[in-house]
Amino acid sequence: MIQHGSKIWIAGAMALGVLSLGGCATKKYVDEQNLAQNAEVGGRIDTVSTRVDHVEGHVATVEGTAKDALDRATAAGKLAEGKFLYNVTLQDDGYKFKTNKYALSDDEKTKLTDFASKLKSDNRNVYIEIQGHTDSTGTADYNETLGEERADAVRLFLNEQGVALNRMNTISYGKTAPVADNKTKAGRAQNRRVNIVVMA
């Protein structure tokens, strides 16, 4: 009887031992699973954070582009309301831009200085639109940028001569508004130009 009780007691102790080992193994398993899930959640948070940063950067870019478009539209509205006075075209001879270039030559600077002096001597509250153009060489995007660079070069030089920046607006037409045949060298040279439109 005592032996039978001892066997029961030993069997019970073994069962408790197995259960406690199982409990330890289960707790360890749960801890490992929690660590794995925490790492996965942390990775997802990093991914979401990166995406949010990307979206915020894109929104800032879009807002900047929208503001630029609004400024140009406002300026175009002012131009449309005004009365056309005269137009100056920078092309041919001294006004001609070389292929892929937007820097002003000394001759162009002299003529622009005279133009600025005329504006100041007229003492009129005029508005100026500076339009950049290119020939058909290159892509549309490239030519749009080059046309803008040519118009900006003229705008900055005129500002150095005392013409207020808020009275000038630039726009690039790129290669979309040729005045001559782009199949000839002479025609391409005429298309590489800047038009200055003066409005009252």
KETOR-82025 format. One record per residue (C-alpha): x, y, z. Coordinates in pm, whole numbers, padded with zeros to 5 digits, always signed. Example, Ala and Ser with C-alpha at 12.3 -4.5 7.8 and 13.67 -1.06 7.14 Angstrom:
2
+01230-00450+00780 +01367-00106+00714 
END
This chain:
200
+00000+00000+00000 +00283+00233+00090 +00463+00133-00227 +00152+00203-00432 +00118+00547-00264 +00482+00623-00339 +00428+00535-00702 +00128+00763-00720 +00321+01040-00550 +00618+00996-00791 +00386+00987-01090 +00215+01302-00966 +00549+01475-00914 +00656+01379-01265 +00332+01507-01409 +00377+01838-01229 +00735+01856-01356 +00625+01797-01712 +00351+02058-01680 +00591+02313-01535 +00842+02240-01813 +00562+02272-02062 +00463+02599-01900 +00822+02727-01933 +00839+02614-02292 +00504+02778-02367 +00612+03106-02202 +00939+03102-02397 +00749+03036-02720 +00507+03322-02646 +00798+03557-02569 +00969+03462-02896 +00647+03518-03088 +00598+03858-02921 +00953+03962-03010 +00902+03854-03370 +00571+04039-03393 +00721+04351-03232 +01005+04344-03487 +00755+04303-03770 +00538+04589-03639 +00849+04805-03596 +00947+04733-03957 +00599+04825-04077 +00607+05148-03877 +00943+05238-04038 +00799+05163-04382 +00489+05373-04315 +00704+05655-04176 +00920+05651-04489 +00609+05660-04708 +00465+05950-04507 +00793+06143-04548 +00783+06074-04923 +00420+06188-04950 +00492+06504-04748 +00785+06582-04979 +00564+06527-05284 +00291+06750-05137 +00547+07026-05077 +00663+06997-05439 +00305+07009-05568 +00228+07310-05349 +00535+07489-05484 +00437+07408-05843 +00078+07520-05778 +00200+07849-05628 +00426+07907-05928 +00136+07834-06164 -00089+08073-05969 +00175+08347-05981 +00210+08302-06357 -00167+08301-06406 -00198+08622-06201 +00077+08783-06403 -00085+08668-06728 -00413+08819-06609 -00242+09151-06551 -00089+09132-06896 -00425+09054-07055 -00585+09355-06882 -00316+09591-07006 -00291+09782-07331 -00020+09662-07571 +00251+09924-07622 +00531+09755-07813 +00730+09440-07856 +01106+09389-07864 +01253+09069-08004 +01600+08956-07908 +01720+08756-08207 +01929+08784-08522 +02272+08944-08523 +02345+09075-08173 +02027+08937-08023 +02077+08584-08151 +02124+08309-07894 +02366+08030-07980 +02247+07669-07979 +02190+07540-07621 +02302+07876-07473 +02122+08139-07270 +02406+08373-07171 +02375+08729-07302 +02645+08865-07532 +02797+09211-07479 +02595+09338-07775 +02272+09205-07624 +02359+09366-07290 +02415+09701-07462 +02079+09682-07637 +01903+09576-07318 +02067+09865-07131 +01925+10103-07395 +01587+09933-07361 +01592+09974-06981 +01690+10342-07018 +01393+10396-07250 +01160+10234-06998 +01291+10458-06719 +01285+10775-06931 +00926+10708-07041 +00847+10698-06668 +00535+10494-06730 +00394+10221-06512 +00441+09940-06763 +00425+09566-06728 +00671+09344-06915 +00636+08983-07024 +00962+08817-07127 +00903+08517-07354 +01177+08258-07408 +01189+08054-07730 +01414+07783-07874 +01465+07602-08203 +01343+07242-08242 +01672+07076-08149 +01630+06855-07839 +01335+06732-07634 +01031+06937-07539 +01128+06937-07169 +01483+07044-07244 +01366+07329-07468 +01110+07447-07216 +01387+07475-06956 +01623+07646-07203 +01353+07896-07302 +01296+07976-06933 +01671+08022-06879 +01690+08267-07170 +01394+08467-07041 +01537+08467-06687 +01876+08591-06814 +01702+08890-06973 +01484+08954-06666 +01780+08952-06427 +01985+09181-06651 +01697+09428-06682 +01660+09421-06304 +02030+09508-06272 +01954+09811-06491 +01685+09928-06250 +01367+09766-06384 +01164+09636-06088 +01124+09257-06072 +00754+09286-05986 +00695+09456-06321 +00837+09161-06515 +00713+08809-06577 +00889+08530-06767 +00737+08247-06965 +00892+07977-07180 +00737+07862-07504 +01029+07627-07573 +01010+07506-07931 +00630+07540-07964 +00615+07882-08134 +00867+07899-08418 +00878+08204-08644 +01089+08033-08911 +01156+07690-09060 +01357+07473-08819 +01491+07271-09115 +01739+07545-09203 +02027+07687-09001 +01902+08043-09056 +01550+07946-08950 +01671+07778-08631 +01875+08089-08548 +01562+08307-08576 +01371+08072-08348 +01633+08101-08072 +01497+08427-07936 +01344+08621-07650 +01041+08844-07706 +00980+09130-07466 +00618+09246-07466 +00555+09584-07303 +00206+09662-07177 +00062+09976-07019 
END
